[in-house]
Amino acid sequence: MNSRAFALLFVVPLLASCGIIGLRKEVETMEERGGVTIQVSPPPAGDAPTYALAWRMEHDQRKDSAGFQPLRADGLASFNLSMSSLYRVGAFTDENRNGAYDAGEPIAVIKDVRPLSLSDPSVKIKIWKLTLARNHDLPAGTVIELPRENKELGGSTSLALGDVASLDEKRFAPEAGGS
């Protein structure tokens, strides 16, 4: 047996085991994550962007963020978050387009939201309903800047609820599944 054939005997199983280890990590991560979906009703009108946010609090201060995302046209947004924490989730319309919530802009916040398991098929999906309002219980002068994401907590989830798609689209191509 030449050295190339001998090397292939060891390299091919090693590459396969790396793929299995990667898959195992992804499954473990999925089991540690839960979903939180919000819907702003009625969906925001106008062309100013409306963002959904998810963050954790500590000692009545914002500790860190699981990120933000623009709301879909139907008012939906979804996050996949670490199930080990409680979150605040909310949405606001950035009327002055400065990348932050400023006092007077429409906002809604829900406190103490626990993500629902993504890996348990018996868990019923819940959609948290929000209605944006200019009157709220935030302290006067509150400013909330769009946060940097903490990928350890999770992040946004792309929703395609009710969207019609063709299996010929690039997102369903075999090479799209490997990334």
Phi, psi and omega in degrees: 000130181280172186292328179293314179297320179296318180295320179298326178300330180263325184288315183300310178296327179295315178297319179297319180292328177296320178296320179293319178296318178298317178297318180299317179298318180296320178293317178298318178298316180299322181290339179270352185253154176225164182257144171226121179240134177240157173220122175275125182227127357288156178303144181302139177259162178090182185253003176288139183290142174243130184245146171257143181225154172221131182209163176253152179245152174212124181055045179060020176236148176293122182274303181200173187235144172270000174119185180214166178199152174292143175290146172290166180300331179273006177087005182267148171207149182220146178234148167250121191231154175300131183282355182277003183227158167265150184230162162252135177235149181195182178209151175211155176260123182272076187298326180265004173054041179257008178077021180208155170278130175241148180313134179100341177280152180294134182210158171211142181223139173242130182264158173054054178264128177254128179298149176265141184307135175271345185254353181261110184292347181274351180285129178278138179291138176236136175246117179283125182268134178233142172237117181291139180213154176276337178262123183204181182259019176286145178301146180304139178080008180300135173234131177237110178278150177298123188278161168280146181281145170253097186298340176294330180278335183134213181178192181280156178240132178284125179258142175222044182292117177078359178287137177270130183225149176264141178290353176276353180294152182302327183294344179257003179292148180307322181290339178287335181284344182273353183261000000 
